[in-house]
Amino acid sequence: MGRIFEVRKHAMFARWNRMAKQFARVGKDISIAVRNGGADPHSNAVLRRVMQNARAVNMPKDKVESAIKRAVGKDATNYEVLYYEGYAPHGVALMVECATDNPTRTVANVRNVFSKNGGHLAGAGSVSFQFNHMGVFRLNPEGIDQDDLELYLIDHGLEEMGEGSGEKGEAQIVVRCHFENFGQVQKALEDRHIMPLSAESEYVCQTPTELPEAQATEALELIDKLEQDDDVQKVYHTLA
């Protein structure tokens, strides 16, 4: 098992370490999961995954429970998940995942950030072909026989597995599968009583873009501006 390729995490963690942003993102994920699959995590695998991610960002249990209650209430916000595609400076491809109750506002804000920071918004399909839609599980390696786990997961849809690191540089095991196999891998880990640190749907770039530091910084400035928008959940990019 080798070291898995991961695009740089850049300034995202400086921003996302702000609890309000993290909690808001998870809260939207909870609302969407409950709307689509119900409020019982035992029968809703997506909600189960989101609750794991809530623990990963230290979201208090009472806040998670409150978010679930709000999601089933008559005044629950109906979020729509949208993806926008475009380019940052120097040809860095971007996919911007949003969860919004006002698509008109969101697309205007996203277009404004692109135009003011040297990028441009592109049409649907112009960038997405450069990414693979994957399920990504991050595990604490402590107590795990990694070779044994890899052999076990191959029969449940594993695509690749390797060593990675968390936002503070801590060692992690990164497990990836094609997204259609997400549920199989999630159940396989649960059957082994392995609780992921996080379990995400991600768009993983096929070919990273190598840039000199000065040019990479310009692209990262645009990415960071997008991540600061309240409607933006994640930004996927090809920058190495």
N, C-alpha and C positions, 0 to 999 in steps of 0.2 A: 504494500500500500504506500503510494507516494504522496507528495505534497500536492494538494489540489489547487488548480488555478483559481484565483479570485481577483476580480478587478479591485482597484484601490478603494479604500473606504473614505478617503479624503476628509473633508470638513463636515460630512454628514453627522458624525458622532459628536462633534462639538455642539451641533445644534440639537440633535436628538437626545442628548443627555439631559436636556431640559424636560423635566417630567411632564409639564403641561402638554407639550407636543406629542410625546410618546403616548400619554394616556388618551389624548384626543383621537389619535390614530387607532388605538386599540378599541376605543369606544365605538367608533364608526364600524370597525370590523365586526364587533359584537352585534351591532344593530343589523348589519347586512346578513350575518350568519343566522340570527334569530328569525329575521323576516323570511329567509329562504328555507330554513330547516327546523324551526321551532326552538323553544327555550330549554329543552332537556339535552344536556351535553352527552348523555348516555346514548341517545338516538341521533344526535347531530354531530357528525365527525368534524365538520368545519368549526362549529362552536367549540368543540373540545380543543381543536388546534389553536384557536384564538385565545382561549383561556390559558393554554400553555405559554403563549407569547406574552400574555398579561403578566404571568408570574416572572417571565424572563426580564421584564422591565420594572419589576418590583411594584406593580400596580396592586394596591391593597384589595383584599378580598371583598370588603364592603363596597368598594367602587365598582368592582366587576359585577357584583350582584345587583347594584343599582342600575348599571348599564343594561343588564338583561331585563330588569323590570321596566325600564323606560322603553326598551325595544318592543315589548308586548303591549304597552299602553296605547290608548286610543290617540294620543298626541305624539306618537313616535315619529321621528323624522324619517322620511323615505329617501334614503341615499341611493344615487345612481352611480355605478362604477363606470368610469370612462377612461380611455387611453388616448393620449396625444403623442404624435411622433414628430421628431424634428432633429435638427443638427445644432450642436454647440459650435463655437469657433474651431477652425482647423479640422473640420470633418468628423468630429466625435458624434456618433449617433446616439440619440436619446429616445427612451420610451418613458412617458410620464403617466403614472397611474393616479387617478383622482377618485375621490368619493364625494359627491356633491348633491345638494338639494336644489341647485340653481346652475344648470349647465351653461346658460348664457353668460353668467358672471364668470364662471370658471374658465371657459375658453378665452374670454377677453383678457383675463388676468394672465393666463399661460402665454398667450400670444404677445402680450405686452412685455413679459419677462424675456422671452426669446429676442424680440426686436431691440430691446434696450441693452442687451448684453452680447451683441455680436452673433446671435444665432438666428435661426429661422424655423418656423413651424412648417411641417410638411404634411402631405396627404396621408390618409390611412393606407398602410401597406408599404409605404416607401422606406421604412426603417425596420419594421417588425421581422422581416425575413432574416435579419442579421442576428436574431436572438432565438434561443430555444426556450420554450415554456417548460419549466421544471419545478418539481417539488424539492425543497432543500431543507434538510434536517440537520441541526447542529447539536452535537452530543458532548457531554463531559466525558473525556476518555478514561477517567478514574474507574478502575474495576472492570473495564471492558477488554475482552480478548478480541482485538481488532480483526485478526485474520479469520477467526471463527465467525464473527459477526458478518464480515463481508461475504463469506461463503453462504451463510444463512440467508442474507438479504438478496443474493443473486436470484434465488427462487421466488422472490416476491416483487421483482421489478427494479432492483438496483441497477442504475446506469453507471455511476462512478462513486468512489468513496476514497477519501484521502484526509490528510492532516490540514487543518486550517487554524485560524486564530480569531479570538474575539476582539472587541473594540479596545480592550485594555492589554492586548497581546497574549492573553491566556490561551493555552492549548485547547483545541477542539477537534472533534471528528466531524467532517462534513460529508453528509450522505445526500446524493442527488438521484432523482429518478425522473422519467418523463411524467408530466403532470397527470396524465390519465392513470398512472399507477400510484398516485399519492396515497389513496386510501389503503391500498394493499401494504405499502411500506409502513404507513402509520400503524396499521393493525399488527404487522409483524413486530414492530418495536414494542407495542403494548403487550403483546404475547410474551415477549422476553422481559417484561417489566422494566423497560428502558424509557425513562421520561426525557424527551428532548429538551434542550435549553430553549430552542425555538423550532418552529416548523412553519415554513413559508412557501407560498407560491411566488416564484421569481422568474424573471426573464434573464437568462444567462447568455452573454454575448458569445458568438462563435469565434470571432477573430478580433482580438484586442487592438486598439489603436495606440501605437507608441509615439509619444511626443516629447520634445525637449521640455524641460521644467517650466520655462516661461510660458510656452504655449499651453501646457497642461494646466497651469494656474488660471489662464483665461477661461478655459473650458470649465474648470471647477467652480469658478465664480458664478457662471450661469447656473450650474447644477445646484449650488447652494441657494441661490435666489429662488429657484423653483421649489426647493424643499422648505423654504420659509413660508410658502403660501398655505393657508389653512386648509384648502381643498386638496392639496397634493399629499398622497399617501406615500409614494415611493417614486424614485427616479432611477431607472436602469440606464446604463451607459456602456460604451465600448472602450473607455479610456483605461489603458493598462496601468 
